[in-house]
């Protein structure tokens, strides 16, 4: 009996130890883990469901030894955020790795950082990519402090506490984490030079659009595999897949075809890839070139003439003018050619569309205010003609202007621009602008 009890005890200990070892087995280290931060606790929640389905379909094309993991926070109060891995198995396409036991505010930079750390812990890799999914307004914010309750715009709007996370907060949250291979921003207005410069120490590439993107976002069923490409020009594959999908009228959904027939004629999404390693040289060249503009940059309170130059943010007042087009307008051909060589090193690939969907280009026509759902570089509602011959580069930049929206109103662009290191480097004070 004694020997029997000893045997049973040893068997129990062996079994218990074996179980503990199974539970504590370290996860396999991938070559690349792409982390999707899906901030969908807002009116994009239904699109998140659709995009997850697309990702599940696209997961079958993820190369072996790589991992796609999602942090998902949807609008529904009955479902708390969770972290899941795409399996590529059509019978069980999503493997839930972690469930939160309470609500999280996507806009809180602490939540953002903790979610990334958790995904890295659950799905370690030699290198990481980050997919930012949700609403975005780039550098445009109402306020910009280091408290999660302050900013009203930038990225990751959460209806739960009615806040956003701005880019400076995002950069701070990324401090100490591994530098990303890329940040692919599938949200509006993120291809702005200010955001790229702020994030330069945290990612090798920032890929996104300077303009608004469709609510449906990227076609993940065909694009997902490009996020794992080992090509030196992997960003080109991402941009081409995204751009070509919307440029093909056959991919427009019924509502788009019936409500917006003009989208069948040259419609797509402007996109750019920014190589952050080359941004310091571009910043210095841009600062110097602005200082050498013939007749100088307009001294405050005089504003530059940007008539005919495309802008990407049109809510309340035009903003986020195309950086490359403005520099070509303001400078001599010879000076621009030298500057443009550096620009093309910092922005090695872009694709410009003559039309993209927008809800921000609202304005008065007579006594009526309109919110059109498209923006045409050639002509808008007031017959304002835009110069399509300018060399657009699909990256926006802040330029100080006097007037509504810049000095007053909800945004006060001239004030908010001070928060970004890029604008401090531009030394706008040389021209009496208090930026």
C-alpha positions as CSV (number, residue, x, y, z in Angstrom):
1,X,0.0,0.0,0.0
2,X,2.9,2.4,0.9
3,X,4.6,1.7,-2.4
4,X,1.3,2.2,-4.2
5,X,0.8,5.6,-2.5
6,X,4.3,6.7,-3.4
7,X,3.8,5.7,-7.0
8,X,0.5,7.6,-7.2
9,X,2.2,10.6,-5.6
10,X,5.1,10.6,-8.1
11,X,2.7,10.1,-11.0
12,X,0.7,13.1,-9.8
13,X,3.8,15.3,-9.4
14,X,5.0,14.3,-12.8
15,X,1.6,15.0,-14.4
16,X,1.4,18.4,-12.6
17,X,4.9,19.4,-13.6
18,X,4.2,18.3,-17.2
19,X,1.0,20.4,-17.3
20,X,2.9,23.4,-15.9
21,X,5.6,23.0,-18.5
22,X,3.0,22.9,-21.3
23,X,1.4,26.1,-20.0
24,X,4.7,27.9,-19.7
25,X,6.1,26.9,-23.1
26,X,7.5,30.0,-24.6
27,X,5.7,31.0,-27.8
28,X,7.5,30.5,-31.1
29,X,9.5,33.5,-32.3
30,X,8.3,34.6,-35.7
31,X,10.4,36.2,-38.4
32,X,7.9,39.1,-38.5
33,X,4.8,39.8,-36.4
34,X,2.4,42.4,-37.7
35,X,0.3,43.9,-35.0
36,X,-3.0,45.5,-35.9
37,X,-4.3,48.0,-33.4
38,X,-8.0,48.2,-34.4
39,X,-9.5,51.2,-32.7
40,X,-13.1,50.5,-33.6
41,X,-15.1,51.7,-30.6
42,X,-16.8,54.2,-32.8
43,X,-18.8,54.4,-36.1
44,X,-16.2,52.3,-37.9
45,X,-17.1,49.2,-35.8
46,X,-19.1,47.5,-38.6
47,X,-16.1,48.0,-41.0
48,X,-13.9,46.3,-38.4
49,X,-16.0,43.2,-38.6
50,X,-15.8,43.2,-42.4
51,X,-12.0,43.8,-42.3
52,X,-11.4,41.0,-39.8
53,X,-13.3,38.7,-42.2
54,X,-11.0,39.9,-45.0
55,X,-7.9,39.3,-42.9
56,X,-9.1,35.8,-42.1
57,X,-9.3,35.2,-45.8
58,X,-5.9,36.8,-46.5
59,X,-4.2,34.9,-43.7
60,X,-3.8,31.8,-45.9
61,X,-1.2,33.8,-47.9
62,X,0.9,34.8,-44.9
63,X,4.3,33.2,-45.4
64,X,5.3,30.4,-42.9
65,X,7.1,31.7,-39.9
66,X,5.2,34.9,-39.7
67,X,2.4,36.0,-37.5
68,X,-0.6,38.5,-37.7
69,X,-2.1,39.5,-34.4
70,X,-4.9,41.8,-33.7
71,X,-6.0,44.0,-30.8
72,X,-9.7,44.6,-31.4
73,X,-12.0,47.0,-29.5
74,X,-15.4,47.3,-31.1
75,X,-18.3,49.5,-30.3
76,X,-20.4,47.0,-28.5
77,X,-20.5,47.4,-24.7
78,X,-21.3,43.7,-24.3
79,X,-17.9,42.7,-25.8
80,X,-14.6,43.8,-24.1
81,X,-11.4,44.2,-26.2
82,X,-9.5,41.1,-27.1
83,X,-6.2,40.0,-28.7
84,X,-6.3,37.3,-31.3
85,X,-4.0,35.7,-33.9
86,X,-4.9,34.8,-37.4
87,X,-4.4,31.1,-38.0
88,X,-5.0,30.6,-41.8
89,X,-7.3,27.8,-40.9
90,X,-10.7,28.3,-42.5
91,X,-12.4,26.2,-39.8
92,X,-10.9,28.2,-36.9
93,X,-9.5,31.4,-38.5
94,X,-9.1,33.4,-35.3
95,X,-7.3,32.1,-32.2
96,X,-8.2,34.4,-29.2
97,X,-5.0,34.7,-27.1
98,X,-6.2,37.2,-24.5
99,X,-9.5,38.7,-23.3
100,X,-9.7,41.9,-21.3
101,X,-12.1,41.8,-18.4
102,X,-13.1,45.4,-18.6
103,X,-13.4,48.2,-21.1
104,X,-10.3,49.9,-22.5
105,X,-10.1,53.3,-24.1
106,X,-8.2,53.0,-27.4
107,X,-7.3,56.7,-27.3
108,X,-5.4,56.3,-24.1
109,X,-1.6,56.1,-24.9
110,X,-1.1,53.9,-21.9
111,X,-3.7,51.4,-23.3
112,X,-2.0,51.6,-26.7
113,X,1.4,50.8,-25.3
114,X,0.2,48.0,-23.1
115,X,-1.7,46.4,-26.0
116,X,1.5,46.5,-28.1
117,X,3.5,45.0,-25.3
118,X,1.0,42.2,-24.8
119,X,0.9,41.4,-28.5
120,X,4.8,41.3,-28.5
121,X,4.7,39.0,-25.5
122,X,2.2,36.6,-27.0
123,X,3.6,36.7,-30.5
124,X,7.4,37.5,-30.3
125,X,9.3,38.1,-33.4
126,X,12.7,39.2,-34.8
127,X,11.0,42.3,-36.3
128,X,7.6,44.0,-36.0
129,X,5.2,45.9,-38.2
130,X,2.3,47.9,-36.9
131,X,-1.1,48.5,-38.6
132,X,-3.0,51.5,-37.3
133,X,-6.7,50.9,-38.0
134,X,-9.3,53.5,-37.2
135,X,-10.0,57.3,-37.5
136,X,-7.1,59.7,-38.1
137,X,-6.5,63.4,-38.7
138,X,-2.7,63.4,-38.6
139,X,-1.2,66.5,-36.9
140,X,-4.6,68.3,-36.8
141,X,-5.8,68.4,-33.2
142,X,-7.8,70.6,-30.9
143,X,-5.3,70.4,-28.0
144,X,-2.1,68.5,-27.5
145,X,-1.0,67.6,-23.9
146,X,0.2,64.4,-22.3
147,X,-3.1,63.5,-20.8
148,X,-5.4,61.2,-22.6
149,X,-8.5,63.3,-21.8
150,X,-7.2,66.4,-23.7
151,X,-6.9,65.8,-27.4
152,X,-10.0,65.6,-29.6
153,X,-8.4,64.6,-32.8
154,X,-5.4,62.8,-34.3
155,X,-5.9,59.0,-34.0
156,X,-7.9,56.2,-32.3
157,X,-11.2,58.0,-31.5
158,X,-13.0,56.1,-28.7
159,X,-16.7,56.9,-28.1
160,X,-16.4,55.6,-24.6
161,X,-14.6,58.6,-23.4
162,X,-14.9,60.8,-26.5
163,X,-11.2,61.3,-26.9
164,X,-8.4,60.8,-29.4
165,X,-4.7,60.1,-29.1
166,X,-2.5,62.6,-30.8
167,X,0.8,61.9,-32.6
168,X,3.1,63.2,-29.9
169,X,1.4,60.9,-27.4
170,X,1.7,58.0,-29.8
171,X,5.5,58.7,-30.1
172,X,5.9,58.8,-26.4
173,X,4.0,55.6,-26.0
174,X,6.4,53.8,-28.4
175,X,9.5,54.8,-26.4
176,X,11.5,51.8,-25.4
177,X,9.6,49.3,-27.7
178,X,11.4,47.7,-30.6
179,X,11.6,49.9,-33.7
180,X,9.0,48.8,-36.2
181,X,9.9,47.8,-39.7
182,X,6.9,49.9,-40.8
183,X,3.8,51.6,-39.5
184,X,1.0,51.2,-42.0
185,X,-1.7,53.7,-41.2
186,X,-5.0,52.6,-42.7
187,X,-6.7,55.8,-41.5
188,X,-7.1,59.3,-42.8
189,X,-4.5,62.0,-43.1
190,X,-1.5,60.1,-41.6
191,X,0.9,60.7,-44.5
192,X,1.8,64.2,-43.2
193,X,5.4,65.1,-42.7
194,X,4.8,66.2,-39.1
195,X,3.6,62.8,-38.1
196,X,6.4,61.0,-39.9
197,X,9.1,63.2,-38.3
198,X,7.5,62.6,-34.8
199,X,7.6,58.9,-35.4
200,X,11.0,58.7,-37.1
201,X,12.7,57.0,-34.1
202,X,10.0,54.3,-33.9
203,X,9.6,53.0,-37.4
204,X,11.7,52.6,-40.6
205,X,8.7,53.5,-42.8
206,X,5.4,55.3,-42.4
207,X,3.0,54.2,-45.1
208,X,-0.4,55.9,-45.6
209,X,-2.5,58.5,-47.2
210,X,-2.4,62.3,-46.8
211,X,-6.1,62.4,-47.6
212,X,-9.2,60.7,-46.4
213,X,-9.6,57.0,-47.1
214,X,-12.8,55.1,-47.7
215,X,-14.6,53.6,-44.7
216,X,-13.9,50.1,-46.0
217,X,-10.2,50.8,-45.8
218,X,-7.6,48.4,-47.3
219,X,-8.6,45.2,-49.2
220,X,-7.0,42.9,-46.6
221,X,-7.9,39.7,-48.3
222,X,-5.4,40.6,-51.1
223,X,-3.2,43.1,-49.2
224,X,-2.3,41.1,-46.1
225,X,0.5,39.1,-47.7
226,X,2.3,42.4,-48.7
227,X,2.7,43.2,-45.0
228,X,5.1,40.3,-44.8
229,X,7.1,40.9,-48.0
230,X,10.9,40.7,-47.7
231,X,11.4,42.8,-50.7
232,X,13.5,46.0,-50.4
233,X,10.6,47.8,-51.9
234,X,7.8,46.1,-49.9
235,X,6.1,49.4,-49.4
236,X,5.5,49.6,-53.2
237,X,3.6,46.3,-53.1
238,X,1.4,47.6,-50.2
239,X,0.6,50.9,-52.0
240,X,0.0,49.3,-55.4
241,X,-2.3,46.7,-54.1
242,X,-4.3,49.3,-52.2
243,X,-4.3,51.9,-55.0
244,X,-5.1,49.5,-57.8
245,X,-8.0,47.9,-55.9
246,X,-9.9,51.2,-55.7
247,X,-8.8,52.4,-59.1
248,X,-10.7,49.4,-60.6
249,X,-14.4,50.3,-61.0
250,X,-15.3,46.6,-60.7
251,X,-14.3,46.7,-57.0
252,X,-16.7,49.5,-56.1
253,X,-19.6,48.3,-54.1
254,X,-23.2,48.8,-55.3
255,X,-23.8,51.9,-53.1
256,X,-20.7,53.6,-54.5
257,X,-21.7,52.8,-58.0
258,X,-25.2,54.0,-57.6
259,X,-24.6,57.1,-55.4
260,X,-21.2,58.2,-56.7
261,X,-21.0,57.3,-60.4
262,X,-18.1,59.7,-60.9
263,X,-15.9,57.3,-58.8
264,X,-15.7,55.1,-61.8
265,X,-13.5,57.7,-63.5
266,X,-10.0,57.8,-62.0
267,X,-11.0,57.4,-58.4
268,X,-8.6,55.9,-55.9
269,X,-6.6,56.8,-52.7
270,X,-3.5,58.9,-52.7
271,X,-0.7,57.0,-50.9
272,X,2.9,57.4,-50.0
273,X,5.8,55.6,-48.2
274,X,8.1,57.7,-46.1
275,X,11.6,56.5,-45.3
276,X,12.2,58.0,-41.9
277,X,15.9,57.6,-41.9
278,X,16.1,60.3,-44.6
279,X,13.9,62.8,-42.8
280,X,16.6,64.8,-41.0
281,X,18.3,65.7,-44.3
282,X,14.9,66.6,-45.8
283,X,14.1,68.8,-42.8
284,X,17.3,70.7,-43.0
285,X,16.9,71.2,-46.8
286,X,13.3,72.3,-46.4
287,X,14.2,74.8,-43.7
288,X,17.1,76.2,-45.8
289,X,15.0,76.3,-49.0
290,X,12.1,78.2,-47.3
291,X,14.7,80.7,-46.2
292,X,15.9,81.1,-49.8
293,X,12.5,81.5,-51.5
294,X,12.7,84.4,-54.0
295,X,11.2,87.5,-52.3
296,X,11.1,85.3,-49.1
297,X,8.3,83.5,-47.4
298,X,5.5,86.0,-46.8
299,X,6.1,88.0,-43.6
300,X,3.3,87.8,-41.0
301,X,0.5,88.9,-41.4
302,X,0.8,88.3,-45.2
303,X,-0.2,84.8,-46.4
304,X,1.2,82.8,-49.3
305,X,-0.8,82.3,-52.4
306,X,-1.7,78.6,-52.6
307,X,-4.5,79.0,-55.1
308,X,-4.6,76.0,-57.3
309,X,-2.6,73.7,-55.0
310,X,-4.4,70.6,-53.7
311,X,-5.0,70.3,-50.0
312,X,-6.0,67.2,-48.1
313,X,-7.8,68.4,-45.1
314,X,-10.8,70.7,-45.9
315,X,-12.9,70.8,-42.8
316,X,-13.8,74.4,-42.0
317,X,-10.8,75.7,-44.0
318,X,-8.2,74.3,-46.4
319,X,-5.2,72.8,-44.7
320,X,-2.6,70.0,-45.2
321,X,-1.4,71.3,-48.6
322,X,0.7,69.0,-50.7
323,X,4.3,69.6,-49.5
324,X,6.0,68.8,-52.8
325,X,3.6,70.9,-54.9
326,X,4.0,73.9,-52.6
327,X,7.8,73.8,-52.7
328,X,7.7,73.6,-56.5
329,X,5.4,76.7,-56.5
330,X,7.5,78.8,-54.1
331,X,11.0,78.1,-55.4
332,X,13.1,78.3,-58.6
333,X,13.3,75.2,-60.8
334,X,17.0,74.7,-60.0
335,X,16.5,75.0,-56.2
336,X,13.5,72.7,-56.4
337,X,15.4,70.1,-58.3
338,X,18.0,69.9,-55.6
339,X,15.4,69.7,-52.9
340,X,13.3,67.2,-54.8
341,X,16.2,64.8,-55.0
342,X,16.2,64.6,-51.1
343,X,12.4,64.5,-51.1
344,X,12.4,61.4,-53.3
345,X,14.9,59.7,-51.0
346,X,12.6,60.4,-48.0
347,X,9.5,59.5,-50.0
348,X,10.7,56.7,-52.3
349,X,7.3,55.8,-53.6
350,X,3.9,57.4,-53.9
351,X,0.8,57.3,-56.1
352,X,-1.4,60.3,-56.7
353,X,-5.1,60.0,-57.5
354,X,-7.1,62.8,-59.2
355,X,-10.1,61.9,-57.1
356,X,-10.6,60.6,-53.6
357,X,-13.6,60.3,-51.3
358,X,-14.1,63.0,-48.7
359,X,-16.7,64.3,-46.3
360,X,-14.6,67.3,-45.2
361,X,-14.8,69.5,-48.3
362,X,-18.0,71.2,-47.1
363,X,-18.7,74.8,-48.1
364,X,-21.3,77.3,-48.9
365,X,-22.6,77.5,-52.4
366,X,-25.0,80.5,-52.4
367,X,-26.9,80.1,-49.1
368,X,-26.6,76.3,-48.9
369,X,-23.9,74.3,-47.2
370,X,-22.8,71.1,-48.9
371,X,-20.9,68.1,-47.7
372,X,-19.8,66.4,-50.9
373,X,-18.5,62.8,-50.8
374,X,-15.7,63.2,-53.2
375,X,-12.9,65.7,-54.0
376,X,-11.8,66.3,-57.5
377,X,-8.4,68.0,-58.0
378,X,-9.7,69.6,-61.3
379,X,-12.8,71.3,-60.0
380,X,-14.8,71.6,-56.8
381,X,-18.3,72.8,-56.0
382,X,-17.3,76.5,-56.5
383,X,-15.6,75.8,-59.8
384,X,-12.2,76.4,-58.2
385,X,-9.7,75.1,-60.7
386,X,-6.7,73.1,-59.3
387,X,-3.4,72.8,-61.1
388,X,-3.1,69.1,-62.0
389,X,0.3,69.7,-63.6
390,X,2.1,70.4,-60.2
391,X,4.4,67.6,-59.0
392,X,2.2,66.2,-56.2
393,X,4.1,64.0,-53.7
394,X,1.2,62.6,-51.6
395,X,2.7,64.0,-48.3
396,X,1.2,67.0,-46.7
397,X,2.9,69.8,-44.7
398,X,1.8,72.7,-42.5
399,X,2.4,76.2,-43.8
400,X,1.4,79.2,-41.7
401,X,-1.5,81.3,-43.0
402,X,-3.5,84.2,-41.6
403,X,-7.2,83.7,-41.3
404,X,-10.1,81.6,-40.1
405,X,-9.1,78.1,-38.9
406,X,-5.4,79.2,-38.6
407,X,-5.7,81.9,-36.0
408,X,-9.2,81.1,-34.5
409,X,-12.0,78.5,-34.5
410,X,-11.9,74.9,-33.4
411,X,-8.4,74.0,-34.6
412,X,-6.2,77.1,-34.6
413,X,-3.6,75.5,-36.9
414,X,-0.9,78.1,-36.3
415,X,-1.1,77.4,-32.5
416,X,-1.3,73.6,-32.7
417,X,1.5,73.3,-35.2
418,X,4.0,74.5,-32.5
419,X,3.6,71.1,-30.8
420,X,5.4,69.3,-33.6
421,X,9.2,69.1,-33.8
422,X,9.2,69.5,-37.6
423,X,7.5,72.9,-37.4
424,X,10.0,74.1,-34.7
425,X,12.8,73.1,-37.1
426,X,11.3,75.2,-39.9
427,X,12.0,78.4,-37.9
428,X,8.9,80.2,-39.0
429,X,9.8,83.0,-36.6
430,X,12.3,84.2,-39.3
431,X,9.2,85.6,-41.0
432,X,7.6,86.9,-37.9
433,X,5.2,83.9,-37.6
434,X,4.9,82.9,-33.9
435,X,5.1,79.2,-34.8
